[in-house]
Amino acid sequence: MRNSLFVLLIAPLLLSGTVLPAAADGPAWRDLHKEVEEGHLVGLTEIMDWLEARYEGQILEVELEQDNDDGRIEYEVEMIGPQGQVVEFEFDAESGKLLSIEGVNIDAMKK
């Protein structure tokens, strides 16, 4: 079971660099920002840059979650591809390592 730390809903304006938290607890948000600044967590822009370099599509949603079983913090990024396919990417938030990809017609999104 996972515990959502916060959810970011990202509009097509994401390409302009605008990212708005849809649900975030004030102190928890500041703590997460501090973790990124101190290098304990990978910043969202690094994850997005990795995806942009390798896959075509637009980001629909980003979640930062903590796994209740092992405590690992993960980014879950949902993208829509050029053929309308929806694919979810999971990244380890501490290392930035890609953990899994789920969806259909994923190869059609590769650059």
C-alpha positions as CSV (number, residue, x, y, z in Angstrom):
1,M,0.0,0.0,0.0
2,R,1.2,3.5,-0.8
3,N,0.8,6.8,0.9
4,S,0.6,9.8,-1.4
5,L,2.9,12.6,-0.3
6,F,1.5,14.9,-2.9
7,V,0.0,14.9,-6.3
8,L,0.9,17.3,-9.1
9,L,-1.6,17.7,-12.0
10,I,0.2,19.1,-15.0
11,A,-1.6,20.9,-17.7
12,P,-0.3,21.1,-21.3
13,L,1.3,24.4,-20.2
14,L,3.9,22.2,-18.5
15,L,6.2,22.9,-21.4
16,S,6.3,26.5,-20.2
17,G,7.8,25.3,-16.9
18,T,4.7,25.9,-14.8
19,V,4.1,23.1,-12.3
20,L,1.3,23.6,-9.7
21,P,0.8,21.3,-6.7
22,A,-2.9,20.2,-6.7
23,A,-2.7,18.7,-3.2
24,A,0.2,19.4,-0.9
25,D,0.5,19.8,2.9
26,G,2.3,23.1,3.7
27,P,5.0,21.8,6.0
28,A,5.4,18.5,4.1
29,W,5.9,20.5,0.9
30,R,8.7,22.5,2.5
31,D,10.3,19.4,3.8
32,L,10.3,17.8,0.4
33,H,11.7,20.9,-1.2
34,K,14.5,20.8,1.4
35,E,15.2,17.1,0.6
36,V,15.6,18.0,-3.1
37,E,17.8,21.0,-2.3
38,E,20.1,18.9,0.0
39,G,20.4,16.2,-2.7
40,H,18.5,13.5,-0.8
41,L,15.7,13.4,-3.5
42,V,16.0,13.9,-7.2
43,G,14.2,17.0,-8.4
44,L,11.1,16.6,-10.7
45,T,12.9,18.5,-13.5
46,E,15.6,15.9,-13.7
47,I,12.9,13.2,-14.1
48,M,11.1,15.2,-16.7
49,D,14.3,15.9,-18.6
50,W,15.1,12.1,-18.6
51,L,11.6,11.3,-20.0
52,E,11.7,14.1,-22.6
53,A,15.0,12.8,-23.9
54,R,13.7,9.3,-24.4
55,Y,9.9,9.4,-25.0
56,E,7.4,11.4,-27.0
57,G,4.3,12.6,-25.3
58,Q,2.9,14.9,-22.7
59,I,2.9,14.5,-18.9
60,L,-0.5,14.2,-17.5
61,E,0.1,13.6,-13.8
62,V,3.0,13.2,-11.3
63,E,2.7,11.7,-7.9
64,L,5.3,11.5,-5.3
65,E,4.5,8.5,-3.0
66,Q,6.1,6.7,-0.2
67,D,5.7,2.9,-0.2
68,N,4.4,1.8,3.2
69,D,6.2,-1.6,2.9
70,D,9.8,-0.4,2.4
71,G,9.5,3.3,2.9
72,R,11.0,4.0,-0.6
73,I,9.9,7.3,-2.1
74,E,8.9,7.1,-5.7
75,Y,7.8,9.4,-8.5
76,E,4.9,8.0,-10.6
77,V,4.7,9.9,-13.9
78,E,1.7,9.3,-16.2
79,M,2.3,10.3,-19.9
80,I,0.0,10.3,-22.9
81,G,1.7,9.3,-26.1
82,P,1.2,10.5,-29.7
83,Q,-1.3,7.7,-30.4
84,G,-3.3,8.4,-27.3
85,Q,-1.7,5.6,-25.3
86,V,-1.3,6.3,-21.5
87,V,1.9,5.0,-19.9
88,E,3.0,5.1,-16.3
89,F,6.7,5.4,-15.3
90,E,7.9,4.8,-11.8
91,F,11.2,6.3,-10.6
92,D,13.1,5.9,-7.3
93,A,13.0,9.5,-6.0
94,E,16.3,9.2,-4.2
95,S,18.4,7.9,-7.1
96,G,16.3,8.9,-10.1
97,K,16.5,5.3,-11.4
98,L,13.6,4.1,-13.6
99,L,11.9,1.2,-11.7
100,S,9.1,0.2,-14.0
101,I,7.0,1.2,-17.1
102,E,3.4,0.1,-17.5
103,G,1.1,0.7,-20.4
104,V,0.3,-0.2,-24.0
105,N,2.3,0.5,-27.2
106,I,5.2,1.9,-25.2
107,D,7.7,1.4,-28.0
108,A,5.7,3.8,-30.2
109,M,6.6,6.6,-27.7
110,K,10.3,6.0,-27.8
111,K,12.5,8.6,-29.5
